[in-house]
Amino acid sequence: MRNLLNFIVKYLYTIVFLLFEILCFILIFTANNYHKVSFLNSSNTLTASITEQWNGVTEYLRLKHINDSIVADNERLRNQLERYRKDNIPAIEESGFEYVSARVISANVNSIKNFLTINRGKNHKLDKEMGVISSNGIVGIVYDCSDKYSSIMPIINPDIKISVKLKKNDYFGSLSWDGENNNIAKLDEIPSYVKLDLGDEIITSGHSSIFPEGIPVGTVSSFTEDKTSGFYKITVNLHTDYNNIRYVYVIINNNYSEQMNIKNIITEKND
Amino acid sequence: MIKQNIRYIILFLVSVLVQTLIFDRIYITSYFSVYVYFLFILLLPVNANKYTVMALAFLLGLSVDIFNSTQGLHAAATVLLAYLRPFALRFFSPRDDYEPNKDLSVRNYGLIWFLKYAGVLIFTHHLFLFYLELFSFSFFFFTLLRVVLSSIISLFFVSLGHFLFVRE
């Protein structure tokens, strides 16, 4: 007993250190299981309001750029609307998708586990696992919400995979990020017998019920054939410029719970 | 004494805010990220209680984590830095030892001393942080390059930043 006490006293400093590290590791690992300790992330109201205030200051410096991008977005939407009007396609509401615009109040995009924070939350009908897009293309998925703010896990985070397809022939694969460059992602699971060209458009596949089909993702910037697996290794230039992201749209899928129910019934039957 | 404490409280807040509102938003290339927030731990007095330092390091790291949604990641790396601080202080102690009421600064102990002391701690912090972030050695050399480049740049900004805090 005395030996044990002596040991503890002698190494107390190291023991305290290890206890702290264990606490940190518990935090790190609970974070990944769709965390219970949700006040510890950037959708937390205190930190989010600090970053929002700060943004109010810095935003003036970029007003011109923001205006330009909004005008460009408007122009694109007007054209799209005109096309629907011409074709007399019934209103898009039937698809069940609804869009909520939001401002990015903080973008941590220079490390590996990247996150964005936006100024919309549960009060605006947002919830976990909703898709987020910008005027250029896909951005990420809502990770957690407080009443007024949400944190977004962007595609440039190694913990996320998105189902995408080639626009020209509908072959689908999964898009992930390897941490090297925040404009470039990699695309797997495209079989190597598919004909591929540089600059081919990649769009969302609509398989996940998070994103509607056909949202632009990026273009093929290089590809090599992997002889052993029979799949391509493709790198994709992302359309979204994370270094300059200001406004995004969150996609609310009104049929989400219904689609999930059907999926659950199928998996239950298979079990 | 109270004045001294207020000075450190301000340094804590400024470290967190400068890190999260300025340095975390700068993206130049993925080859490096700049971290400066541990300047607070580096500049704590020589005779500060080492358990207090460690607890403060935990709080500091956790604050940065909350802003970045990286629960526990920075806390883990900063606690390691705080743990190693007394060893680094002892290892690099100047010939006529530290004076308890003097700041750990370039002015008091020389540039070379500061670069060695801060450099070793920053390198260990970055090494631990970047590999922990990936939780794999799959990009071993890329990450190692990131560690080295980031350490150099962080060290540069930390050395620059400490002049703002240290008094005459």
Interface residues (C-beta under 8 A of the other chain):
Chain A: Y13 T14 V16 F17 F20 E21 L23 C24 F25 I26 L27 I28 T30 A31 H35 V37 L40 N41 S42 S43 N44 T47 I50 T51 W54 S106 A107 N108 V109 N110 S111 I112 K113 F115 T117 Y143 D144 S151 P158 D178 G179 E180 N181 N182 Y242 N243
Chain B: L17 T20 L21 D24 R25 I26 Y27 I28 T29 S30 S33 K50 Y51 M54 A55 F58 G61 L62 D65 I66 F67 N68 S69 T70 Q71 G72 L73 A75 A76 V79 L80 Y83 P86 F130 L132 E133 L134 F139 F142
